[in-house]
Amino acid sequence: MTAVAQALKGLKVIEVGGYAAGPWIGKVLANYGATVIHIESRERPDGFRLQYPPYRDGVKGVNRSGCFSYFNDSKYAVTLDVKKPGGLDLAHKLADWADVLVENMRVGVIDRIGLGYEELKKTNPGLIFMSTCNMGQTGPRAATGGFGSQLSALAGFCGLTGDADGSPQLLYGPYIDFVAALIGAPLILAALDKRRRTGKGCHIDVSQYECGAFFLAGPLLDYHVNGRVIERDTNADAVAAPHNAYPCENEEWIAVSCWEDGEFSALAKAAGHPEWAADPRFQHAAARRNNAAALDEMIGAWTKTRGAEQAAERLQTAGVHAYRVNTCADLFTDPQLSHRKTWRVRKHPEIDTQAHYFPGFDLSRQPGDVVAPAPVLGQDNEIVFKEFLGLSQEEYEELEKNGVL
Amino acid sequence: MLLEPLRVLDCTGELGWLAGRLLADLGADVIKIEPPGANLSAPDWRATNANKRMLSLDLDNEDGRGAFLRLCAEADFLLETAQPGTELCTFLDPGQLQATNPRLIHVSITPFGRTGPRAQWQASDIELMAAGGAMSLAGEPDGQPLRVTAPQSNPWAASQAAVGAMVALTARAVSGLGQHVDVSAQAAVIASIAHAPASWDLIGVNPLRAGAFMTGRSVHGAVYRVFWPCQDGFVNFIIYGGVAGRRTNEGLVAWMRDAGADLGVLAGIDWATFDPTQATQDDVDEMEKPVAAFFLTVPKAEFLRQAFEREMLGYPVNNVADIAQDPQLEERGFWADLPAPGGGVERHCGGFAMVDGKRLPVTRPVPEPGEHSREVLSEFGFGADEIAELITAQAVEAP
């Protein structure tokens, strides 16, 4: 680990679970200096290690998954099998050492394996224990397990994506897992603030479904108060017109929107067609919306013969909202993201170099960083169990012999 | 409360509203600052500004700015969304504000961050969802890239801002010093696209819009349907493999059998050995035919109930009405019924998590313009005369 990130220095976090929703919280905390330990077992490594591509060079392997590594940079990794003799004790020792435990298993599983909050707080009353799952720890459907990609449909996001008369659309990956991780992370740090005052930890129960509701808080209120049910509507907006994605050269696209009539005049001028703004079909936003098909065709005809970057720069210079529809490849060359050093390349023993995402915020005095590549399975057993927990060489070897590690 | 009533000055526009709401739910004393006369009736504004107090203060007014600087000297957090390049942004200079209050945590939330070659570019939700890569991954493969019809870049930026604010607070507990937290909505949106960038980075495959089908799972290139029309909308269901897929597929066939539906080729499939990676498109089409016919007879609510009881993966495609009426949320006390303007109540999202079995409280209704101007100013040490002068100068609105 590099010593760059200092803001959360000294914060000790352990993760039980896997995939995205739990580990993404730990990743963000680790990027600001927390010591985060990802716990797996040899028998059951994190599902992201072997279930999803990409693998370096397309060759599958427990330490070759770019999916796992994308969500777990900057962390330590240990293997610990609680079912082997001494395993549960060791897990308790880790939980006694930790300030924070994050788990994202199905409701009840962590209690069944003997690592539930009520159990752990007996010896570590200051522990901040976060459970994050589909539905939350209580309620008639608490027991529901499932994938974030599908939960994103229940939470309304897929239904709001697509043409009004077409099918709902997939959002790439488990969209709602990241919603819940970012809404969950502040809870942990706020609970830490309370612990500084009271010495007491707590059990935080995050329902990913409920977190999703905060990303649709306005439309939900609009329904409760006005009975209005918002429906998917391609790229249309209630105020702006035009407001769409337009094709450019080389299969690129550009997003463009105009929020005032003056902005549309500026667009028309930038496109070399000042007469558009005087056309009665396009003079006012309401008219432009009524004639959206004709308008989109005209704008599309102009963008079609240009590169998206060139068109965006021209429109922005004219004061018009516009940006290239960045593909994943484009994200690596985007000049603004480069300025922010959004991608931090780290060298991994089996994956070689990988670009890791740095979060969308940074601190002026104590900036964060991707402090290390993702760990290979069990790579930090010695340092964590001997140095952090203080096990003797004999104790460590005993655990190894028993198959705990 | 998790937080002490730390003082948060929230001057944000839509990019930042949710950040203050999250801090308020955690226990902070969030003071929303809006210019006098602002129209605050939009549902998006109301939904993300509950649980705050309101000071109507004009930051374009010289006296208003003087008062604002006095507030900053005593505050723990400043949240703002001033567009880089504007005069307001220059006024909200992190170095100068910190010089007068070294403990201040100053969070700027802007489309692209405070600095950089495109910091001054104009962007609304659709440009930010484009710039952050999300649109390139949503839509039909042969159609245009899509955004979610309700703005998402605002909550993505605001939730990352809330994390940043809390990281800075944790650091302040040790150092005694605040700092500037610079949030880029564009960079924040990238969190929404999972590990898609790793595909380009590691194997040179640029992932594109997947539409309504699951691709890349069959070695023969077969695609699996994800969204199925049902009796009153759509459901999200996938014929998966593996342990979870087996339970799901067996559950579906048992349900179809109980319902007397035609099973077609499903009747002859052994799900214990079924391997979706080996199926051809013809195989998939034959399997999906009876499922499609069956789902057309099933309402969304029934699908949710059966999927839960039979431990099947899959969910209905909810709209806001379905979410609003979901007993799971009701049972967990998710909704907060807050006093509405003109009497009655309006239903808001309640506190965003439960702690030790209790929902984080929403203690304040959506504030009215100017509602707390006098009490806030007086808590920050303004005398009655000073407040009266600010009102006369039209820097402050107070009923």
Boltz contact constraints between the chains, C-beta under 6 A:
constraints:
  - contact:
      token1: [A, 7]
      token2: [B, 167]
      max_distance: 6.0
  - contact:
      token1: [A, 7]
      token2: [B, 171]
      max_distance: 6.0
  - contact:
      token1: [A, 8]
      token2: [B, 170]
      max_distance: 6.0
  - contact:
      token1: [A, 32]
      token2: [B, 167]
      max_distance: 6.0
  - contact:
      token1: [A, 54]
      token2: [B, 198]
      max_distance: 6.0
  - contact:
      token1: [A, 54]
      token2: [B, 199]
      max_distance: 6.0
  - contact:
      token1: [A, 54]
      token2: [B, 202]
      max_distance: 6.0
  - contact:
      token1: [A, 54]
      token2: [B, 203]
      max_distance: 6.0
  - contact:
      token1: [A, 56]
      token2: [B, 202]
      max_distance: 6.0
  - contact:
      token1: [A, 66]
      token2: [B, 198]
      max_distance: 6.0
  - contact:
      token1: [A, 66]
      token2: [B, 202]
      max_distance: 6.0
  - contact:
      token1: [A, 67]
      token2: [B, 195]
      max_distance: 6.0
  - contact:
      token1: [A, 70]
      token2: [B, 195]
      max_distance: 6.0
  - contact:
      token1: [A, 70]
      token2: [B, 198]
      max_distance: 6.0
  - contact:
      token1: [A, 135]
      token2: [B, 328]
      max_distance: 6.0
  - contact:
      token1: [A, 136]
      token2: [B, 332]
      max_distance: 6.0
  - contact:
      token1: [A, 138]
      token2: [B, 332]
      max_distance: 6.0
  - contact:
      token1: [A, 139]
      token2: [B, 328]
      max_distance: 6.0
  - contact:
      token1: [A, 139]
      token2: [B, 331]
      max_distance: 6.0
  - contact:
      token1: [A, 139]
      token2: [B, 332]
      max_distance: 6.0
  - contact:
      token1: [A, 140]
      token2: [B, 327]
      max_distance: 6.0
  - contact:
      token1: [A, 140]
      token2: [B, 328]
      max_distance: 6.0
  - contact:
      token1: [A, 140]
      token2: [B, 331]
      max_distance: 6.0
  - contact:
      token1: [A, 141]
      token2: [B, 308]
      max_distance: 6.0
  - contact:
      token1: [A, 141]
      token2: [B, 328]
      max_distance: 6.0
  - contact:
      token1: [A, 144]
      token2: [B, 308]
      max_distance: 6.0
  - contact:
      token1: [A, 146]
      token2: [B, 313]
      max_distance: 6.0
  - contact:
      token1: [A, 150]
      token2: [B, 236]
      max_distance: 6.0
  - contact:
      token1: [A, 150]
      token2: [B, 314]
      max_distance: 6.0
  - contact:
      token1: [A, 150]
      token2: [B, 315]
      max_distance: 6.0
  - contact:
      token1: [A, 153]
      token2: [B, 236]
      max_distance: 6.0
  - contact:
      token1: [A, 153]
      token2: [B, 315]
      max_distance: 6.0
  - contact:
      token1: [A, 153]
      token2: [B, 317]
      max_distance: 6.0
  - contact:
      token1: [A, 154]
      token2: [B, 315]
      max_distance: 6.0
  - contact:
      token1: [A, 154]
      token2: [B, 318]
      max_distance: 6.0
  - contact:
      token1: [A, 156]
      token2: [B, 318]
      max_distance: 6.0
  - contact:
      token1: [A, 156]
      token2: [B, 323]
      max_distance: 6.0
  - contact:
      token1: [A, 157]
      token2: [B, 148]
      max_distance: 6.0
  - contact:
      token1: [A, 158]
      token2: [B, 317]
      max_distance: 6.0
  - contact:
      token1: [A, 159]
      token2: [B, 317]
      max_distance: 6.0
  - contact:
      token1: [A, 159]
      token2: [B, 319]
      max_distance: 6.0
  - contact:
      token1: [A, 160]
      token2: [B, 148]
      max_distance: 6.0
  - contact:
      token1: [A, 160]
      token2: [B, 149]
      max_distance: 6.0
  - contact:
      token1: [A, 160]
      token2: [B, 150]
      max_distance: 6.0
  - contact:
      token1: [A, 161]
      token2: [B, 138]
      max_distance: 6.0
  - contact:
      token1: [A, 161]
      token2: [B, 146]
      max_distance: 6.0
  - contact:
      token1: [A, 161]
      token2: [B, 148]
      max_distance: 6.0
  - contact:
      token1: [A, 167]
      token2: [B, 212]
      max_distance: 6.0
  - contact:
      token1: [A, 167]
      token2: [B, 227]
      max_distance: 6.0
  - contact:
      token1: [A, 168]
      token2: [B, 227]
      max_distance: 6.0
  - contact:
      token1: [A, 168]
      token2: [B, 234]
      max_distance: 6.0
  - contact:
      token1: [A, 168]
      token2: [B, 317]
      max_distance: 6.0
  - contact:
      token1: [A, 169]
      token2: [B, 138]
      max_distance: 6.0
  - contact:
      token1: [A, 170]
      token2: [B, 210]
      max_distance: 6.0
  - contact:
      token1: [A, 170]
      token2: [B, 226]
      max_distance: 6.0
  - contact:
      token1: [A, 171]
      token2: [B, 138]
      max_distance: 6.0
  - contact:
      token1: [A, 172]
      token2: [B, 137]
      max_distance: 6.0
  - contact:
      token1: [A, 172]
      token2: [B, 193]
      max_distance: 6.0
  - contact:
      token1: [A, 172]
      token2: [B, 194]
      max_distance: 6.0
  - contact:
      token1: [A, 172]
      token2: [B, 196]
      max_distance: 6.0
  - contact:
      token1: [A, 173]
      token2: [B, 194]
      max_distance: 6.0
  - contact:
      token1: [A, 175]
      token2: [B, 192]
      max_distance: 6.0
  - contact:
      token1: [A, 178]
      token2: [B, 191]
      max_distance: 6.0
  - contact:
      token1: [A, 178]
      token2: [B, 192]
      max_distance: 6.0
  - contact:
      token1: [A, 182]
      token2: [B, 159]
      max_distance: 6.0
  - contact:
      token1: [A, 182]
      token2: [B, 160]
      max_distance: 6.0
  - contact:
      token1: [A, 182]
      token2: [B, 163]
      max_distance: 6.0
  - contact:
      token1: [A, 183]
      token2: [B, 159]
      max_distance: 6.0
  - contact:
      token1: [A, 183]
      token2: [B, 352]
      max_distance: 6.0
  - contact:
      token1: [A, 185]
      token2: [B, 163]
      max_distance: 6.0
  - contact:
      token1: [A, 186]
      token2: [B, 22]
      max_distance: 6.0
  - contact:
      token1: [A, 186]
      token2: [B, 162]
      max_distance: 6.0
  - contact:
      token1: [A, 186]
      token2: [B, 163]
      max_distance: 6.0
  - contact:
      token1: [A, 186]
      token2: [B, 166]
      max_distance: 6.0
  - contact:
      token1: [A, 187]
      token2: [B, 353]
      max_distance: 6.0
  - contact:
      token1: [A, 189]
      token2: [B, 166]
      max_distance: 6.0
  - contact:
      token1: [A, 189]
      token2: [B, 170]
      max_distance: 6.0
  - contact:
      token1: [A, 190]
      token2: [B, 2]
      max_distance: 6.0
  - contact:
      token1: [A, 190]
      token2: [B, 3]
      max_distance: 6.0
  - contact:
      token1: [A, 190]
      token2: [B, 26]
      max_distance: 6.0
  - contact:
      token1: [A, 191]
      token2: [B, 2]
      max_distance: 6.0
  - contact:
      token1: [A, 193]
      token2: [B, 3]
      max_distance: 6.0
  - contact:
      token1: [A, 194]
      token2: [B, 2]
      max_distance: 6.0
  - contact:
      token1: [A, 202]
      token2: [B, 355]
      max_distance: 6.0
  - contact:
      token1: [A, 202]
      token2: [B, 356]
      max_distance: 6.0
  - contact:
      token1: [A, 203]
      token2: [B, 356]
      max_distance: 6.0
  - contact:
      token1: [A, 204]
      token2: [B, 353]
      max_distance: 6.0
  - contact:
      token1: [A, 204]
      token2: [B, 355]
      max_distance: 6.0
  - contact:
      token1: [A, 205]
      token2: [B, 354]
      max_distance: 6.0
  - contact:
      token1: [A, 206]
      token2: [B, 353]
      max_distance: 6.0
  - contact:
      token1: [A, 210]
      token2: [B, 334]
      max_distance: 6.0
  - contact:
      token1: [A, 213]
      token2: [B, 349]
      max_distance: 6.0
  - contact:
      token1: [A, 214]
      token2: [B, 349]
      max_distance: 6.0
  - contact:
      token1: [A, 214]
      token2: [B, 352]
      max_distance: 6.0
  - contact:
      token1: [A, 215]
      token2: [B, 155]
      max_distance: 6.0
  - contact:
      token1: [A, 216]
      token2: [B, 150]
      max_distance: 6.0
  - contact:
      token1: [A, 217]
      token2: [B, 47]
      max_distance: 6.0
  - contact:
      token1: [A, 217]
      token2: [B, 48]
      max_distance: 6.0
  - contact:
      token1: [A, 217]
      token2: [B, 349]
      max_distance: 6.0
  - contact:
      token1: [A, 218]
      token2: [B, 43]
      max_distance: 6.0
  - contact:
      token1: [A, 218]
      token2: [B, 44]
      max_distance: 6.0
  - contact:
      token1: [A, 218]
      token2: [B, 47]
      max_distance: 6.0
  - contact:
      token1: [A, 219]
      token2: [B, 150]
      max_distance: 6.0
  - contact:
      token1: [A, 219]
      token2: [B, 320]
      max_distance: 6.0
  - contact:
      token1: [A, 220]
      token2: [B, 320]
      max_distance: 6.0
  - contact:
      token1: [A, 221]
      token2: [B, 43]
      max_distance: 6.0
  - contact:
      token1: [A, 221]
      token2: [B, 46]
      max_distance: 6.0
  - contact:
      token1: [A, 221]
      token2: [B, 47]
      max_distance: 6.0
  - contact:
      token1: [A, 222]
      token2: [B, 43]
      max_distance: 6.0
  - contact:
      token1: [A, 223]
      token2: [B, 320]
      max_distance: 6.0
  - contact:
      token1: [A, 223]
      token2: [B, 321]
      max_distance: 6.0
  - contact:
      token1: [A, 223]
      token2: [B, 324]
      max_distance: 6.0
  - contact:
      token1: [A, 224]
      token2: [B, 347]
      max_distance: 6.0
  - contact:
      token1: [A, 225]
      token2: [B, 346]
      max_distance: 6.0
  - contact:
      token1: [A, 229]
      token2: [B, 319]
      max_distance: 6.0
  - contact:
      token1: [A, 229]
      token2: [B, 320]
      max_distance: 6.0
  - contact:
      token1: [A, 229]
      token2: [B, 321]
      max_distance: 6.0
  - contact:
      token1: [A, 232]
      token2: [B, 149]
      max_distance: 6.0
  - contact:
      token1: [A, 233]
      token2: [B, 149]
      max_distance: 6.0
  - contact:
      token1: [A, 235]
      token2: [B, 147]
      max_distance: 6.0
  - contact:
      token1: [A, 245]
      token2: [B, 144]
      max_distance: 6.0
  - contact:
      token1: [A, 245]
      token2: [B, 145]
      max_distance: 6.0
  - contact:
      token1: [A, 253]
      token2: [B, 145]
      max_distance: 6.0
  - contact:
      token1: [A, 255]
      token2: [B, 126]
      max_distance: 6.0
  - contact:
      token1: [A, 255]
      token2: [B, 127]
      max_distance: 6.0
  - contact:
      token1: [A, 255]
      token2: [B, 130]
      max_distance: 6.0
  - contact:
      token1: [A, 257]
      token2: [B, 124]
      max_distance: 6.0
  - contact:
      token1: [A, 257]
      token2: [B, 126]
      max_distance: 6.0
  - contact:
      token1: [A, 316]
      token2: [B, 121]
      max_distance: 6.0
  - contact:
      token1: [A, 321]
      token2: [B, 122]
      max_distance: 6.0
  - contact:
      token1: [A, 321]
      token2: [B, 124]
      max_distance: 6.0
  - contact:
      token1: [A, 321]
      token2: [B, 127]
      max_distance: 6.0
  - contact:
      token1: [A, 323]
      token2: [B, 127]
      max_distance: 6.0
  - contact:
      token1: [A, 323]
      token2: [B, 130]
      max_distance: 6.0
  - contact:
      token1: [A, 323]
      token2: [B, 131]
      max_distance: 6.0
  - contact:
      token1: [A, 325]
      token2: [B, 130]
      max_distance: 6.0
  - contact:
      token1: [A, 325]
      token2: [B, 135]
      max_distance: 6.0
  - contact:
      token1: [A, 325]
      token2: [B, 136]
      max_distance: 6.0
  - contact:
      token1: [A, 325]
      token2: [B, 145]
      max_distance: 6.0
  - contact:
      token1: [A, 326]
      token2: [B, 131]
      max_distance: 6.0
  - contact:
      token1: [A, 326]
      token2: [B, 133]
      max_distance: 6.0
  - contact:
      token1: [A, 327]
      token2: [B, 136]
      max_distance: 6.0
  - contact:
      token1: [A, 327]
      token2: [B, 206]
      max_distance: 6.0
  - contact:
      token1: [A, 328]
      token2: [B, 133]
      max_distance: 6.0
  - contact:
      token1: [A, 328]
      token2: [B, 196]
      max_distance: 6.0
  - contact:
      token1: [A, 328]
      token2: [B, 197]
      max_distance: 6.0
  - contact:
      token1: [A, 328]
      token2: [B, 200]
      max_distance: 6.0
  - contact:
      token1: [A, 328]
      token2: [B, 206]
      max_distance: 6.0
  - contact:
      token1: [A, 328]
      token2: [B, 207]
      max_distance: 6.0
  - contact:
      token1: [A, 329]
      token2: [B, 200]
      max_distance: 6.0
  - contact:
      token1: [A, 329]
      token2: [B, 206]
      max_distance: 6.0
  - contact:
      token1: [A, 331]
      token2: [B, 133]
      max_distance: 6.0
  - contact:
      token1: [A, 331]
      token2: [B, 197]
      max_distance: 6.0
  - contact:
      token1: [A, 335]
      token2: [B, 117]
      max_distance: 6.0
  - contact:
      token1: [A, 336]
      token2: [B, 112]
      max_distance: 6.0
  - contact:
      token1: [A, 336]
      token2: [B, 116]
      max_distance: 6.0
  - contact:
      token1: [A, 336]
      token2: [B, 118]
      max_distance: 6.0
  - contact:
      token1: [A, 339]
      token2: [B, 116]
      max_distance: 6.0
  - contact:
      token1: [A, 340]
      token2: [B, 113]
      max_distance: 6.0
  - contact:
      token1: [A, 340]
      token2: [B, 187]
      max_distance: 6.0
  - contact:
      token1: [A, 342]
      token2: [B, 187]
      max_distance: 6.0
  - contact:
      token1: [A, 355]
      token2: [B, 201]
      max_distance: 6.0
  - contact:
      token1: [A, 360]
      token2: [B, 160]
      max_distance: 6.0
  - contact:
      token1: [A, 360]
      token2: [B, 183]
      max_distance: 6.0
  - contact:
      token1: [A, 360]
      token2: [B, 184]
      max_distance: 6.0
  - contact:
      token1: [A, 360]
      token2: [B, 187]
      max_distance: 6.0
  - contact:
      token1: [A, 360]
      token2: [B, 188]
      max_distance: 6.0
  - contact:
      token1: [A, 361]
      token2: [B, 160]
      max_distance: 6.0
  - contact:
      token1: [A, 361]
      token2: [B, 164]
      max_distance: 6.0
  - contact:
      token1: [A, 361]
      token2: [B, 181]
      max_distance: 6.0
  - contact:
      token1: [A, 361]
      token2: [B, 183]
      max_distance: 6.0
  - contact:
      token1: [A, 362]
      token2: [B, 182]
      max_distance: 6.0
  - contact:
      token1: [A, 363]
      token2: [B, 168]
      max_distance: 6.0
  - contact:
      token1: [A, 363]
      token2: [B, 179]
      max_distance: 6.0
  - contact:
      token1: [A, 363]
      token2: [B, 181]
      max_distance: 6.0
  - contact:
      token1: [A, 364]
      token2: [B, 179]
      max_distance: 6.0
  - contact:
      token1: [A, 364]
      token2: [B, 180]
      max_distance: 6.0
  - contact:
      token1: [A, 365]
      token2: [B, 179]
      max_distance: 6.0
  - contact:
      token1: [A, 366]
      token2: [B, 171]
      max_distance: 6.0
